[in-house]
Amino acid sequence: MAEATDDRLRLLIERIERLEEEKKGIADDVRDVYAEAKAVGYDTKIMRQVIRLRAMKPDERSEQETILEMYKAALGIG
C-alpha cells in the first residue's frame, strides 16, 4: 500500500513540476508580447489595467469605477 501511495505522490509532484514549467513558459510569452507592444509605442501599464478591467464582471467594474470617482472627487482630483 505504501509503495502505491509513494508512486502516486511522485506522479502528482511530477505533474505539478511540468505545469510550473509550462506556466513559466507562458509567463515568458506574455512578457514578450508586452515588450512588443512597448516597442511599437503602446503604454503597457495602461494595457495591464485594461486587461484587469476586461476580466471583471460588468457590475463589479461599474462599482469600482463609481468608488474611484467618489474618491477622486473627495480628494479634488480630476
Contacts in CASP RR format, 6 or more apart in sequence:
PFRMAT RR
TARGET T0000
AUTHOR 0000-0000-0000
METHOD contacts of the structure
MODEL  1
MAEATDDRLRLLIERIERLEEEKKGIADDVRDVYAEAKAVGYDTKIMRQV
IRLRAMKPDERSEQETILEMYKAALGIG
34 44 0 8 1.000
34 47 0 8 1.000
34 48 0 8 1.000
37 44 0 8 1.000
37 47 0 8 1.000
38 44 0 8 1.000
53 61 0 8 1.000
56 64 0 8 1.000
72 78 0 8 1.000
END
